[in-house]
């Protein structure tokens, strides 16, 4: 699979609540960065971030660009209450797994 397909699968895991899928996609040494979560590890990611999958129903990709080991993703997400927001994320791959995630957010749509 291409890294673009793997990135799409990561967001599909959120849409469907598929923990097994996201588990396979994230490396054991994942490091996750966002303003409230600077440099958390995989276990902390699953504690703090994965529960948000229950609140999301759809991702519409605005930008999906592969550059070397990185995939740049800008999306507009729809929550279960139909409110929407826009984020940009940089996914860094090690082989076929996501090893680092950088999240930039703050837009309501």
LOTI-371479 format. One line per 3 residues: number of its first residue (from 1); their letters; for each residue x, y, z of N, C-alpha, C. Coordinates in Angstrom, 3 decimals. Layout:
<nodes>
NUM	A	X Y Z X Y Z X Y Z; ...
</nodes>
This chain:
<nodes>
1	XXX	0.840 -1.199 0.000 0.000 0.000 0.000 0.875 1.248 0.000; 0.390 2.285 -0.630 1.122 3.545 -0.611 0.902 4.241 0.735; 1.767 5.158 1.039 1.625 5.903 2.295 0.358 6.757 2.281
4	XXX	-0.057 7.215 1.113 -1.319 7.959 1.039 -2.493 7.061 1.429; -2.468 5.820 0.966 -3.523 4.870 1.330 -3.474 4.556 2.826; -2.277 4.399 3.365 -2.139 4.124 4.789 -2.653 5.306 5.616
7	XXX	-2.359 6.520 5.171 -2.869 7.702 5.872 -4.393 7.727 5.833; -4.961 7.482 4.670 -6.435 7.429 4.569 -7.007 6.377 5.517; -6.347 5.235 5.610 -6.813 4.176 6.508 -6.802 4.631 7.966
10	XXX	-5.831 5.439 8.350 -5.774 5.926 9.729 -7.015 6.755 10.065; -7.440 7.583 9.133 -8.634 8.401 9.374 -9.904 7.559 9.270; -9.882 6.566 8.407 -11.023 5.646 8.312 -11.209 4.897 9.632
13	XXX	-10.099 4.578 10.297 -10.188 3.915 11.601 -10.967 4.783 12.588; -10.751 6.091 12.531 -11.508 7.007 13.392 -12.981 7.042 12.995; -13.243 7.085 11.701 -14.641 7.127 11.238 -15.421 5.890 11.665
16	XXX	-14.766 4.748 11.663 -15.443 3.480 11.929 -15.222 2.953 13.344; -14.334 3.601 14.099 -14.017 3.123 15.443 -13.206 1.838 15.438; -12.446 1.613 14.375 -11.699 0.368 14.193 -10.341 0.437 14.905
19	XXX	-10.322 0.054 16.154 -9.097 0.105 16.966 -8.026 -0.829 16.408; -8.416 -1.997 15.907 -7.426 -2.926 15.348 -6.682 -2.306 14.163; -7.406 -1.575 13.329 -6.785 -0.946 12.170 -5.769 0.101 12.605
22	XXX	-6.153 0.996 13.504 -5.217 2.041 13.924 -4.047 1.429 14.687; -4.309 0.364 15.424 -3.244 -0.349 16.140 -2.154 -0.828 15.187; -2.555 -1.379 14.051 -1.590 -1.881 13.058 -0.829 -0.755 12.378
25	XXX	-1.466 0.394 12.247 -0.856 1.501 11.510 0.155 2.302 12.318; 0.043 2.269 13.642 0.920 3.074 14.490 2.091 2.243 14.993; 3.291 2.795 14.862 4.482 2.076 15.328 4.491 2.000 16.860
28	XXX	5.209 1.031 17.375 5.308 0.865 18.827 5.967 2.065 19.498; 6.831 2.772 18.756 7.523 3.929 19.323 6.920 5.265 18.841; 5.620 5.252 18.545 4.922 6.463 18.111 5.169 7.620 19.084
31	XXX	5.376 8.803 18.503 5.415 10.043 19.275 4.375 10.969 18.643; 3.505 11.509 19.482 2.377 12.317 19.033 2.513 13.719 19.617; 2.376 14.720 18.743 2.497 16.116 19.152 1.237 16.884 18.784
34	XXX	0.702 17.610 19.735 -0.332 18.609 19.502 -0.171 19.624 20.630; -0.798 20.783 20.527 -0.602 21.767 21.600 -0.888 21.224 23.013; -1.969 20.462 23.228 -2.173 19.952 24.591 -1.403 18.664 24.894
37	XXX	-0.824 18.044 23.887 -0.142 16.755 24.049 1.231 16.786 23.391; 2.182 17.518 23.955 3.490 17.647 23.306 4.404 16.448 23.541; 4.494 15.582 22.544 5.448 14.481 22.607 5.002 13.294 23.433
40	XXX	3.714 12.962 23.379 3.231 11.812 24.152 3.544 10.504 23.419; 3.604 9.428 24.174 3.909 8.123 23.594 2.629 7.417 23.139; 2.797 6.244 22.587 1.686 5.471 22.012 0.603 5.161 23.046
43	XXX	1.005 4.697 24.219 0.024 4.349 25.254 -0.786 5.573 25.667; -0.129 6.701 25.824 -0.823 7.929 26.207 -1.722 8.405 25.074; -1.278 8.232 23.829 -2.121 8.565 22.676 -3.442 7.794 22.747
46	XXX	-3.368 6.499 23.018 -4.588 5.702 23.073 -5.465 6.094 24.258; -4.878 6.558 25.342 -5.655 7.022 26.495 -6.346 8.354 26.218; -5.617 9.299 25.624 -6.115 10.669 25.469 -6.804 10.945 24.139
49	XXX	-6.276 10.400 23.056 -6.721 10.799 21.721 -7.713 9.830 21.088; -7.451 8.539 21.190 -8.307 7.558 20.528 -9.770 7.662 20.951; -10.109 7.957 22.222 -11.526 8.068 22.590 -12.312 9.089 21.748
52	XXX	-11.621 10.019 21.104 -12.302 10.984 20.226 -12.956 10.322 19.025; -12.554 9.103 18.712 -13.168 8.386 17.586 -14.677 8.253 17.780; -15.121 8.197 19.018 -16.553 8.081 19.305 -17.332 9.322 18.892
55	XXX	-16.652 10.448 18.756 -17.308 11.726 18.463 -17.243 12.137 16.997; -16.549 11.362 16.168 -16.320 11.761 14.775 -17.011 10.812 13.814; -17.582 11.397 12.761 -18.239 10.518 11.788 -17.667 10.611 10.390
58	XXX	-16.944 11.681 10.041 -16.449 11.765 8.664 -15.258 12.713 8.553; -14.372 12.375 7.618 -13.237 13.218 7.258 -13.306 13.492 5.763; -13.218 14.764 5.392 -13.123 15.160 3.987 -11.729 15.742 3.788
61	XXX	-10.946 15.100 2.927 -9.570 15.534 2.715 -9.518 16.748 1.801; -8.844 17.786 2.277 -8.605 19.002 1.513 -7.240 18.914 0.847; -6.295 18.294 1.566 -4.918 18.174 1.093 -4.382 16.845 1.597
64	XXX	-3.755 16.105 0.724 -3.134 14.825 1.075 -1.915 14.699 0.173; -0.732 14.999 0.722 0.481 15.101 -0.083 1.590 14.271 0.553; 2.189 13.405 -0.241 3.326 12.618 0.230 4.615 13.341 -0.139
67	XXX	5.509 13.450 0.844 6.807 14.082 0.626 7.842 13.270 1.395; 8.549 12.393 0.704 9.508 11.527 1.382 8.807 10.613 2.369; 9.239 10.648 3.625 8.645 9.814 4.667 7.420 10.453 5.313
70	XXX	7.044 11.625 4.842 5.918 12.340 5.452 4.710 12.383 4.535; 3.538 12.424 5.182 2.293 12.705 4.472 1.662 13.898 5.166; 1.421 14.946 4.400 0.771 16.155 4.890 -0.726 16.013 4.638
73	XXX	-1.512 16.162 5.690 -2.953 15.960 5.600 -3.668 17.181 6.145; -4.515 17.779 5.337 -5.458 18.775 5.828 -6.829 18.198 5.586; -7.658 18.239 6.609 -8.996 17.661 6.492 -10.015 18.541 7.174
76	XXX	-11.252 18.374 6.741 -12.399 18.933 7.441 -13.162 17.745 7.998; -13.289 17.720 9.307 -13.938 16.596 9.985 -15.334 17.007 10.429; -16.219 16.040 10.423 -17.580 16.250 10.897 -17.787 15.430 12.154
79	XXX	-18.220 16.116 13.204 -18.538 15.434 14.456 -19.932 14.821 14.354; -20.259 13.981 15.314 -21.576 13.339 15.332 -22.720 14.339 15.446; -22.452 15.520 16.022 -23.499 16.550 16.127 -23.534 17.460 14.897
82	XXX	-22.809 17.067 13.835 -22.730 17.766 12.548 -21.951 19.078 12.587; -21.297 19.422 13.699 -20.382 20.556 13.679 -19.107 20.088 12.982; -18.355 21.054 12.427 -17.187 20.692 11.636 -15.979 21.506 12.070
85	XXX	-14.816 20.946 11.809 -13.564 21.640 12.095 -12.517 21.218 11.073; -11.455 22.020 11.009 -10.371 21.754 10.057 -9.059 21.647 10.820; -8.286 20.622 10.499 -6.952 20.411 11.075 -5.967 20.124 9.952
88	XXX	-4.708 20.352 10.260 -3.623 19.888 9.402 -2.723 19.016 10.260; -2.302 17.886 9.698 -1.442 16.957 10.408 -0.292 16.545 9.501; 0.848 16.319 10.108 2.005 15.771 9.403 2.245 14.386 9.992
91	XXX	2.110 13.375 9.151 2.339 11.991 9.557 3.709 11.575 9.035; 4.590 11.148 9.913 5.916 10.683 9.516 5.938 9.164 9.612; 6.321 8.532 8.533 6.312 7.080 8.446 7.699 6.495 8.663
94	XXX	7.709 5.318 9.260 8.879 4.447 9.315 8.402 3.158 8.670; 8.783 2.944 7.427 8.240 1.810 6.683 6.766 2.016 6.424; 5.952 1.035 6.800 4.507 1.103 6.578 3.725 1.517 7.815
97	XXX	4.425 2.088 8.803 3.737 2.503 10.021 4.003 3.978 10.306; 3.058 4.594 10.976 3.177 5.988 11.381 3.993 6.034 12.672; 5.115 6.754 12.627 6.018 6.839 13.778 5.885 8.166 14.520
100	XXX	5.414 9.193 13.811 5.270 10.508 14.445 4.065 11.211 13.843; 3.322 11.896 14.696 2.178 12.701 14.256 2.332 14.089 14.846; 2.204 15.105 13.995 2.168 16.498 14.433 0.808 17.047 14.035
103	XXX	0.054 17.574 15.002 -1.293 18.079 14.750 -1.322 19.586 14.956; -1.883 20.275 13.969 -2.062 21.730 14.030 -3.556 21.985 13.862; -4.171 22.622 14.866 -5.625 22.754 14.834 -6.090 24.095 15.368
106	XXX	-7.397 24.302 15.267 -7.981 25.506 15.804 -9.069 26.120 14.931; -9.377 25.513 13.811 -10.375 26.069 12.891 -11.713 25.375 13.082; -12.762 26.138 13.303 -14.118 25.625 13.181 -14.597 25.982 11.783
109	X	-15.344 25.110 11.173 -15.834 25.354 9.813 -17.333 25.552 9.865
</nodes>
